[in-house]
Each structure stands twice: as structure tokens, then as C-alpha cells.
């Protein structure tokens, strides 16, 4: 039954189905996007046949075949309709690609420019021998911070403190140094202060001793 309904597309578009067949075909159209598309493609043909019927003198027999010029126009309209649909599809795809590529840049432009690259500073304290590297990235809530540290004087618990220009202090992250652990430790944390609000970072032992100070440039 489905195959028969597919074959009724042209007859339905040209209006030659009887009332019952047209009713059943319209039920089929509700569930068949392909036939719906084909019916739309018959639109130009149907319009041209209507124009031909109106322009044909009544003395001409109904079975007279249209001349080659009318057939050429009909085929040309169908081809033009197909090309227009392809162009609309290509334009829609191109617009989607442009939006996907340009979207982040438009967002940055609306926010006032490109994001600041992460700031990275490092320092070694000559007295304690502790080396540290801080990478800070601006975020909506403040700063995202990555700390790399080498400290061979464990065991002890340490913390990274962000000191603001106003003297306020915030603990960014904490970690434990094990005995005889001279390798590099990486930890992450965050602060409510933005990078441009931070005066310096301090690595401190649990006792409060400052092990190394990192000053942004």
C-alpha cells in the first residue's frame, strides 16, 4: 500500500485523484516527508497547466497535447525549483558553519576583546630551596590557579596563599609533602580575586613559615 501511495504523488498534485483516493493520500502525506517534498515540486507544473487551460480556446479538443515550448517551460520551471531548493539548503549549511566558527569571536567582541592569556610566574627561595610555578587564568568567579612545586623538606603540609593589593589573603589550595619527596607536585585551586587584583602568591608551611614568594611582573 505504501508503494502505491508513493506512485500517487503526480496524480494528487495534478488533481486527478477522486475524492476518496485524495483523502487516503493526504493521510499518507502526514507520515511521508518524501512525498510531501515531491508534491511541492509539482507546484510549478500545476500552475503552468492551469495557465495553459485558461489560455486554450474552448474549440480545442481537451486531448490536444501541449506544444514543445510549453513542455520546455514546464521542465525549466521544475529544474529552477530544484536549483532554488538546493541553494536554500547550501545557504542554510553555510550559515550554520559561519555561526559555529564566528560565534566565539562575536562573544569575545561583545565582551570587549580577546581573553587575557594565563599569567605564569615562578620563583625559587634561596633559603628554603623550594621552587614553585603558578599559572593563573582569569575566570568569572575570580582566578583558576595551577601550582607546580618542588619541596624536598617533607613531611609537612603546605598551602598556596593569594595576597591582594588591599592586603586581603585567600588560601588557593593545600597539599602534603612526603618525606624525601623531591619530585614535582602539581595541584589546582581557585581564588575569588581576579589575577589583576593579586599582588603576590606565597607558599607557606602549616606553621606559617613562608617557603617561597611569587611576585607577578
N, C-alpha and C positions, 0 to 999 in steps of 0.2 A: 504494500500500500504506500509506503514512504517513497519508493522509486516512482510510482505513478504520480504521486503528488509533485515530485520534482519536475516531471515532464509537463505538468500543467502550468508552469510559470508563464510561458508565452501566451497561452490561451487566456489565462487570467488577466495578464497585463493588457491584452487587446480587447478584453471584454466579451469573449465568445463563449465563456462557460455559462451553463444555465444557473439558475438561482441556487439550486441545491449543491451543485458542484462548487460554485463560488464560495458558498458558506463553509463547506468542508475544507476548501483550500485556505481560507482565511484562518481557520483553526490551525492548519499546518504551519502557516506563516508565523504564528505566535511562538512556535518552537523551533523554527529553522532560519537562522540568520543568513544562510547561503541563499535560500530562495528569496528572502526579503531584499537582499542586495541585487539579485537578478531582476526582480520586479522593478526596482528603482532604475536599473539600466535600460529597461524598456520604455522609460518615460519619454525620451526624445522621439522614439519610433512612433509611439502612440500619438503624440502631438502632431507629427508630420502626417500621419494617416488621417487625423481629424481635419487638418487643413486641406488635404487632398480631397476628402469627401465634400467639404464645403465649396471647394473651387471647381468641382466636376459638374458639368451641366447635367440636368436631370435626364436628358435624352440618351446619355451614355449608359450603356448596359452595366450593371453592377459588377459583372465578371471581367470587365476590361482591366488589363494589367497596367500598372503604372509604368511610365516610360523610364529609360535609363537615368535621366537626370534626377528624377525623384528618388530612385534607388540609391544613386550616388550620394544625394543629400542625407538620406536615412543612414547609410553606412558611415558617412562623415560625422553625423551627429553622435552616433554610438561611439565612434573612435574618440571624438572630442570629449565625450562624457567620461570615458575610461581614463583618458590622459589627465583630465581635471581631478579625478579621484586619486590617481597616483601622485599628482603634485601635492594635493592636500595631505596625503599620508606622509610624503617626504618632508613637507614643511613641518608637520607635527613632530616627526622624529628629530629633525634638526633643531626645533625649538626646545625639545626635551634635553638634547645634548648640550645646547648652549646654556640652558638654565642650570644643568648639573655642573658644568665647568665654571660658569661665571658666578654662580650663587655664592660661594665662599668669598670671592673677591668683592662682590657687591655688599655683602655683610660687613666686610672689613672697611669698605669705603664709607658705609653708613655709620660705622663706629669711629671713623676719623683716621683711618690709615692702617698700615700693616702692624701686626703684633710685634712687641719687643722680643728680640731673641733672648733665650735664657742667659742669665748672667752667671759666669763661673769664676770663682776665686779659689786660691789655695795658699797655704802657708805652712811653715814648719817652725816649731818653737825650739830654739837652741837649748833651752834649759831642760824641758821635759822630753825632747826628742819626738814629740807627737807631730805627725803630718796629717793635714786634713784638706779636703777639697769640697767646696759647696757649690752646687748648681741650683740656682733659684729661678723659678718661672712665675710670671705674673698670672694670677687666676682671679676669677670673680670674687672669691671669698678671701683673697689675700695673696699668699705665696705657696707654691708647691716646691719642696726642697728635697734634693738628693744629697746625701753626705757620704763621702768616702774617707775612711780614716785608717791610719796605721799607728798602733799603740802597743808596744811590747812590754809595758809595765803592769800587766794584769796580775792577779784578778782584781777587777773593780768595775763599778757601774758608772757610766758617763752619760752626759746629756748635752745636746746642742741647744744653745740659747740664742734667740734673736733679740738684739737690743735696738730699740727705736731711737730716732733722733730726739724724741722727747724724754728719753731715759727709761721708758717702759720696757719690760722684759717678758718674753714669751718662750716657753720651752717648745722646741720644734719636734724633737724626738729623743728617745733614750735607747741605750744598748748596753750589753755586758761585754767586758773584755776578759777573756780567759787567761789563765796563767801561761806564760811563754807563747802567747799568740801574737806573732809579729807580722802576720799577713794583713791584707787589706779587707776591711769590713765595709759593707755598703748598707745604708739604712735610708729610709724615706720618711718624710714628715710634712707638716704644713704649719703655717702661721697666719694669724689674722691680719698681720701687717703686710702691705704690698712691698715689693722689692725696693721701690724708691723711698719708702718710709723707714727702712732698716739702716741703721748706722754701722753695725758690725755684727758678726757672729762669734760666739765664744763656745769652745768645747770645754766643759767643766767636769771634774770628777764629782762623785756623790758628796764628797766632803766640802765642795765649793771651790776647790783649787782650780784656777784657770790653767788648762793644759796647752791651749793654742788659741790665738785671736785671729780672725779673718776679717780684714777691712776691705769692703768693696772699693773699686777705683773711683 
